[in-house]
Amino acid sequence: VIGAAFAVPLVVQVNSGSDVVPNETVQFAAAGPVTLSPIAAVTDAKGQARVSVTAGGTPGPATVTASIPGLSVTFNLTVIPPGPAVTGNSFYNGADGVRGAISPCSIATIVAPGLAPAVQGYAAGTVVGALPYQLANAAVSFGKIAAPILNVANTGGKESIVVQVPCEVSPGTVPVTVQVGGGVSSTTTNVLPASPGIFGSVMADGVTRAVLVRADGSFVSLQNPARRGETIRLYVTGLGPVSPAMASNSVPPPGTDSLAVGQVIVGINNDGVRVLAVRAAPDRIGVYEIAFQVPSDAPTGNDILLNVAVNAPGVSSTAFSGGSKIPIQ
């Protein structure tokens, strides 16, 4: 790693036929981003000479050549960039940004220095079809399972990678490895059984509100608010297992609904509302779709509180979203 010493010295052995040669001066020379100490060494009783190598300040290949008159041998080394500064606190819900709120199949955002040093703006995965497992020289795995990547970003000094937590991961403390270029960072993070988060969109007044679709297919907005009594669809992540079960980086088969197994609760203005269906979104990896009815007596306004909660199977506690807003007319 840049600026660090290589773990062990480089060792050569000088022989004359079948005999070792002690007290022979070996010259060492480097090419590339490394420094040597010493640059010459005398062989010991075993005919061995050694040199310590320290990586320089730039990544790249390097060679170290050991020589005596008439003979030489070359070592090939690589200086790699430091791994990203990922810790267990670097993981956020990919919808509402709540720290630590990630679960199998959910969308997660990893935020840490060093995740996207070569990116300016966004590097996005595919719009249609399976997501890549490597993007902008970055790769993420939970345990030994590679995570599909939605985007890699470096904006306003904030570096991030958005992934789908593999559906095959079991809840609990999970090792995570993040590789960026030649740098690797490993940590652990807590994966929850469910981690509801509401996707949001910035509306005309600059306020982020929930992504909602009305029955006619139009998106809810300040100019097109939800109506009392109508059924609308809400888009979230982290609702836990579905049936039929789904694999990572996939959507339900055409014509098949993968329905949420846990109890999903939608609240408007802190009151529960009628939930009609909860399924994995038919065309969005890591996204769930909730159809619910706006109560006929719901309050009206641009910023009515909207929440989602999940009682996951076999879990005694309820998982809550970070909260959002819905305009109702």
N, C-alpha and C positions, 0 to 999 in steps of 0.2 A: 504494500500500500504506500502511496505517496508519503514521503517523509519518514517512513519507518524502516528499521533494519530488517533484512531478510532473516528468517527464523534460525537458520544454521549457517555456519561459514561454508565456503566452497573449499574443497580439499582435493589436492592432486597428489599422486604418488610417483616418484621417480624410480625407475628400475634400470638395471643394466643386466640384460639377460634375465636370469631367474633371481638375481640378487637385488635387494633394495639399496638405494644410494643415499646415505645420510650426508648432511653438511653441504648440500647443493643449493645454491641460491636460485630461487624461482622468481621471475619477474611477472607481475600481474598488470594488465592494461584493460581499461574499460572503454566501451563505446556506448553511448546512449545515456539515459537519465539515471545514472547510479554513481556512487563514489565508493572508493576502496580504502581499506585500512588493514595491513600496510600495503604498499605497492610492490614490496619485495619481501620474501620470507625464505628462511633456510630450512631445509628438510630436517626432520627429527630422526630418531633412531629407526623408525619404520619407513623412512624415505618419504614422509608426508609433509607437505606445506599447505598452509591454509590462509584464507583471506576473508575478512568480514565485509559485507556489502550493505550499503544503505541506499534506499530509493530516493531519488531526487524529487523535485517539485512538479514534474510533469509526467503524465502517463505515457507509456509506449514501450517498445522492445529495447532490450539492452544486451550486450555481450560482454563477457569477461574472458580474456585470453591469458592463460598461464604458459610461460615459455622458459626454456633453457636453450643454450646454443644447439640448433639443429632440430629441436622438437617443440611442439606446442599443442595445446588442447583448448577448446573454446566451450564456455558455458553459455546457454541461451536463457535469459531471464525476461520477466515482464513486470513493469511497474504499472499498477492499476490504481484508479481513483478510489478515494475512500467511499465506503458504502453510505447510503442515505441515513440520516439520523432518525431512524424509525424507532419508536418506543411503544409500549402497550397503550399509551395515551394518544397515539397518532390516528386512531380509528374513529370515524364518525358515521352516523346514519347518512346514506347517500341521498335521502329525500329532504329531511328537515334539519340535518346537521347536528343532531344530538350526539355528543361524545359517548362512545362506548355502546351505542345502540345498534348492534349488528347481529345478524342471525343467519342460519343456513338459507341459501337461495336469495338473500337480500342484496340490495345495492349498498356498497360501503365506499366511503371516501377516505383515503389515507392522505394525511397532510404532514409533511416533514421537509426540512431542508435536504437538498440533494436528490430529490425524486425526479426532477425534470431540468437538469442543468443545461441541456442543449435545446430546450423547447422555449419558444417565445409565443405566448398565446396558448392555443389548444391543438393537440394532436388527437383526433377522434378515431374511434374504431368504425366499423362498417355501419351504415344506416339500416341496411336490410341484410338479414342472414346472421350466421354465427359470428360472435365476437372474437377478436384475435386474443391469443395468449401472450403475445409479445408486441409491444407498441412503443415507438420512440425509445428503443433500447432498454425498455423496462419490462420486467416480468415479476409476478407475485404468486406465491404459493402458500396455501394454508395446510400445514402438515406437509404431505407430499403431493397434494392435489393442486394443480395449476388453476389460477383464478382467471376467468375471462375479463378482459379490460375494455371499459367503455371509452375512457379518454385519459390522456396525460396532459397536465396543464401547468403553466408557469405564468401567472398573472399577478401584477401588483406586488411582486416579491413573495408570493405564496405558491409553493410547489405542491402538486397533488396528483394522485392516481385514483380513478374511480373504477371499482371492480365489482363483479358479482361474487359474493362469498360462495364458494362451492356448495351445492346442495348436499354433497356427500359428507360434509364436515359434521361431526357430532358436537352439540353444545358443550361448553366447558372451556377450560384453558387450552388454547390451541397455539402451537408454534407457527410463526409466520416468517417467511423469507422474502425479502425484496431485493431484486437485482437490478441495478441501473448501470449500463455499460459493463465495465469489469468489476465494479464495486458491489459488494454484497452486505446486506444487513439482516440480522436475525433478531426476533423478539418473540414475545408471547402476548396474546390478547384474549379477552373473554368473549366467547360467542354465546349469545343468549338463545333460548328456544324460540322467541319471537321478539321483534323489535319494530313495531309499527312506526312508519314515518310517512307524512303526507307530502307528495310532490307539489311544489309551488311554482308560480309564474308571476313575474313582475307586471303589474297592470298599468294603466295609463297614468295613474297618479304616483307611480314609483313604489307602491306598496306591494309586497309579495302576498298573494292569496293562493288558495288551493286550485289545482288543476281539476276542473269539473266539466262534464259534457252533458248538455241537455238532451232531451228525447229526440230532438230534430237533428242531432249531430253537431250542433254549434257549441263552442266553448263558452262557459260562463265568464262574464266580464262585467265591468262597471256599466257598460252600454248594453249588456245582455245578461242581466242578473238572473239567478234562479228564482223560480216562482213558487209560492206556497202551493202545496198539494202535488207538485209534479215529481216524477222520478228522475233522478240524475245519477251520473256515474262519477265516482271519485277514484283517483289513481294514487296508490300507496306502494310501499315496499315493506318487507319484514313481517308478513302475517303468519309465518310458520309453515308447517307441512300442508300439502294439498293431496287430494285423492281424485284420480289416479296420481301417484307420485311422479315428480319430474326430476330429470337429471340437470346438472349444470349446463349453461349455455344452450338452453332449448326452450321451446314454447310447446303448448299442448298440441297434439295431433289435430288436424283440421276436423271440425265437427265434434270435438271432445272438450268438455269443460272439466278442468282440474279444479275442484272446489276446495276451499279452505276447510281444514279439519277442525280447527279451534273455533271458539265462539268469538265472533267479531262484533264489536259494539261501535256505533257511530253516535256522536253527541253533537247537537246543535244548541248553543247557548247553555251548555252543561246539562241538557236533557237528552235522554236516549231517544232515538228515532227508529222508524221501521226499516230494517235491513232486508232487502229482497233477495240478493245473491252476492256471493263473494267467490271470485275465481281468479286463477292466474290469467293475466292479460293474454289474449290470443296472439299478439304480435309484438310483445315487448319483453325481453329477457329480464327477469328479476322484478317485474312489476305485477301488482295485483289490481283488480278492478272490483270496486264495491258499488253495487246498485242500491240506492236507498231513497226513501220518500221524504221530501221536505214537509214537515207538519203544516197542516192548514192554519194553525195558530202560531207559526214560527214568528219571531220578531223580524222586522225589516230593517234594512240599512246596509251599508257597504262593508261593515267589518263585524259580522256576526261570528262568534267563536265556533270553531269546528274542531272536533277531536275524534281520534280513533283509538280503541283499546282492544286488546286480544287476551282471551283466556286460552293459552296454549294447552294442548292435551297433556295431562299428567303433571301440570305445573299449578301450584296453589296460588301464586301471585298473579295479578293482572299487569300486563305490559301496556303502557300508555305512549301515545305519540307526543311529539313536542308541541302540538297545537298549531292551528292555522286559522284562516278567516274565509268567510264566504259572503258575497253580496246577495241579498234576498230582497225581492220586491213584493 
